[in-house]
């Protein structure tokens, strides 16, 4: 098993070969103040170089405080991603299936990197995490905002022996797996919004992006991207809301000092187990949990597709993962589309 990247937080973080900004980030990931002199001495660079690295972190979206006579501190301490710590916390069943796990300081998109690689062997996964994505993607090509330390940007590849008949429902099953992991770590109030959003109190906590590489009547490889907001901070949450997307993060949702490495291990454990079951049982092991967490059921919604828009009352999902809507013209089902909740009248 290949174990790459990462490093423990603190001034003795093992970050050799990483850009200086990544090394400074690892030193500040404990959330404490560290002076420029202290950082420079620990990293073997000049104080001017530390100042430039701090400027780079701010440009990447990190909220970094600089206080005279105290030094630098990240707004919300967030441990650096560490492949070793993640692997140590994986359940045995998931450890056997994770063929490689890598952490990177920055990539364009974790999904794109894995899409460019060969398929992993059947029943195994390759996992890639990044502190920062220069071109992170959500559904329909939307940008995904994720400053260093503020989010989980995770992708994993998985090979099926053949394309599952209900592959369109896989994103819904993964949503249930994500919710299981979050509940296991104490998050309350998590809901699922068709087709791929994780919500808390009506605000977006994260999302799922699934991309397929398949051969006709042959093996299929899915790349599953999971993005979760951990500690974005109020300024960035407000910036996202101005784009029309009410957002939240784990800290604002009530989790105190969430460990990103523990969270990643929990996510991988549930997702790997979920993939095994989905291959044989499709949506059946997940349907009741999804329906119990359905954020749309009973609301009046509008679904926009390439062929137009339809309004009606959300009635949940079927076993194929389709959204069921009651309209004046009767029951309609959608396997893709953009959903907007309409104001109560």
N, C-alpha and C positions, 0 to 999 in steps of 0.2 A: 504494500500500500504506500502510495506517495504522499508524504506530508510536507507541505511547503508553506512558506510565508509565516506571517503572524509574529508574535513576540509578546512576552508578558509586559504589563504596564509598569510604570515607574521608571526612575532614572537609570536603571540597569537593564532596560528592555533590550532584547536581542534583535536589533534592526539593521545589522550589517548588510550593505548592498542596497538598502532602501534610499529613496530621495531624502534629503535633509528634512523636508516638511513632514514626511512620514515618521522620521525618527523623533522630531520634536513633538509631534502628536502623541506618539507612544509614551513619551516622558510625561506629558500633561494629562494623560488619560485617567489618572487617579483623581482628578478634580481639585487638586491642591495647587497653591501658588508655588511657582519655581522661578527664581531670579534668572535673568539673562546670563549672569556670570555662572550660576550653577549649571544651567543647561549647556552653556558653551564648554565648561570643563568636563561634563559627563560625556559630551558628544565629540570632543576634540576639535572644536571649530571656534571661530571668533564670535564675539557678541554681535557683530554686524551681520554675520551669517545667520545667527539665530533670529535677529530682527527680520531679515528677509524671509526666512522660513515662516515666521509668524504672519507676515503679510500674505504669503502664499496661502496659508490656511484660511485666512479671512476671505481671500478671493474665491476659495472653493466653497464658501458658505458657512464655515465653522464660526461660532460665536466665541471669540477669544478676548478676554479682558486683559488689559495691561495696566497695572497699578504701580505708581512710583514707590520704591522701597519694598515692594512685595514681589513684583515680577509678573509672570504670565499665568493665566488659568483658563481652562476651557469652561464655558458657561455651565455645561452639565457634564460632569465626569462620566466618561463612557470607556470602559476597558477596550483596548485594542483587540481586534479579532485575532484569535490564536488557534491555529489548526490543531495543535497538540491538546489544548484544553477541550476543544470541541470533541475530538475523537475519544478522549478519556471518558466523556459523559454520555457517549452514544450507547443505547441499549445493545446487547450482544447481537440480536438479530439484524440491526441496522449496520453494525460494524462489519459484519460479514458481506454486506451488499455494497458498502461504500468503497469503491475501487481506488479512488483518489479524492483528496480534499485539499484544496488550495485556497489561500487567502492572498489577495493582491491589494496594493495600495490604490491603484487606479487602473481602470480599463474603460473602453468606450461603452460596452454593455456586456454584462456577464452572460446573458442569453446569446449574444452574437458570438462571443468567444467559443462557447460550447457548440454552437451550430456549425462552426468551422472545423470542428474536430471529428474524427471517425466515431461511429457508434460504439458505445461500450458493450462488452459481452452481455448476453441475455441475463436478466435478473440482477444486474449490477448498475451502479451509478457513479458518475463523476460529478463532483461538487465544486463550485467556484463561488467565492465571496469576494466582494470588493469594498473598500472603505469609501471609494468615490467612483461614480460613473460619469464620464464626460458626455455620454449620449444614452443615458438610461431611458428605457421605453416602457410605457404602459400600453393598454389596448388602444388600437386605432392610431398608433404612432405618437401618442401623447408623451411629453417629457415627464420623467420621474425625478423629482427634486430630492436629493439625498446628500447632505453635507457630511464630511468625515465624522464618524462617531455618532451621528444622529439617527441612523437607520440600519436596517438589515437589507442588504442587496445580495440576494442569494439565487443561484441557478443550479439546477441539477439535471443531468441527462439520464434517461432510462430507456432501455431497449425492451420492447415486447417482441415475442416470436412472430406475431402477426398483428395487424391493426385491429384493436378491439372494436366490436360492433357498435358499442355505445361510447366511442371515443369523445364525442361532443360533450358528454357529461363529465369528463375527467376533471375539468376545472372546478366543477361543483364538489366533487369528491375531495379534491385537494383543499378546498375551502373548509370543509368539515375537519380535515386533518389539522389545518392551521388553528382552527378554533379549539380543537382538543388540546393542542400544545399550549395555547394561551390560557385556557381554563386550568390546566394542570399547574401553571405557574401563578395562579391566583387572580387572573383577570376576570372581572365580572361584567356582564352586560354586552358581551360580544354578539354581533348579529352578522348575517350574510345577506348581501344584496346581489341578486342575479344580474349579470352572470359571474362576476369575479371580484367583488369588493368585500373587504372586511370592515365592519362598522362598529363604533361604540357611541352610544347616545346620538345616533343619527349622523355622526361624523366619520369621515374615512380614515381608518387606521392603516389600511394596506390594500394591496391588490395582487392578483395572480395573472401571469401571462404565460400561455402555453403555445409552443410552436412545434410543428410536426415535420419530421423528415422520414418519408416512407417510400417503399417500393411497392409496385402493384402486386397484390396477393403475396406479399413477402413481409420481412421484418419491418418494424416501425420504431423510430427513436423519437421520444418526446423530450423537449427542453422545457422545464418548468421553472419559471421565474417567480420569485416571491419577494415582494417589497413590503417592509413594515416600518412605520415611523416609531422610533424609540424615544428620542429626546431632541426634537426639532427646536423647541423653544417658542415662546409666544410671538416674537417678531416674524419668524419664518412661517408659523402657522397662520398669522394674519395675512402675510403676503400670499400664501396659497389660497386663502379664502377670497381674496380680491379677484382671483381668477374664476370664481364661481364654484369652487369645491370646498365646502366646509371640512376641515381636516382636524385630526387630533393625533396625539402620540401616546405611548405607553405611560409616560410620567403624568401627563395631563389626565389620563384615564384611571389613575389611582395606583399604578405600580411604582413602588419606591426603589430606586437604585437597581433597575433591571440589569441583569448580567447578559450581555449580548451573546457570549459564548454558550452559556446555559440555554438561552433561548434558541440558538441555532441547533444545538444538540437535540432539544425537544422537538423542534420542527422536523428535523431529519428523521428522528425516530418514528414519528407519526406518519410522515409522508411516505417513507420507504414501506412501512407496514401497509399503508393505504394502497400503494401501487401494487403490491402483491395481491391484495384482495380484489382490487378493481379488475385486474387481468382475468380473474376467474369468475367474479360475481357482479361485475359492472357496478351500477349505482345502488344495488339492493342493500349493502351494509351501511350505506350513508344516508339513504333517503329520509328516514325519520328524523335524524339529527338535523339535516338540512331544513326540513320543514319546520321543526321547532325553533330554528334560529332565523327563519325567513323574515327579512325586514320589510318586504313588499306586500305580503299576503294581506288582503283586506283593504288595500289602499287603491285610490284611483290613480292610474298611471298612463303615461304616453310612451309607446315604443316606436322608435324611429329606425327604419331599415333603409336599404338602398332603394326599395320600391315605394317608399312613402312612410307615413306614420299612422298608428292606430291607437285609439284611446279606449280605456275600459277599466274594469276592476281586476286586480291581480288575484288569482285563485291558487297560486303556488306553482309547483313544478311537477312534471310527470317522471316516470322512471327513466325516460330517455334524456332527462335534463332540460326539456323544453319548458319555457315559461307559458303558463296557461292564463288566458285573459278572457273575461266575460265582456263581450261587446254588444251593442244593440243588434248586431248582425248574427250573434251567436258566439259560441266558444271558439277561440283561435289560439294556436300554439306557435311559439317562436323559438327557434334554436340559436338565433343571434339577433343582436340589435342593441340600441342605446335606450336606456330607461330613464324617464324623468317622472318623479312623483308630482302629481298635480295638486294644487291647494284644495283643501276641503271647501265645499260649496254649501 
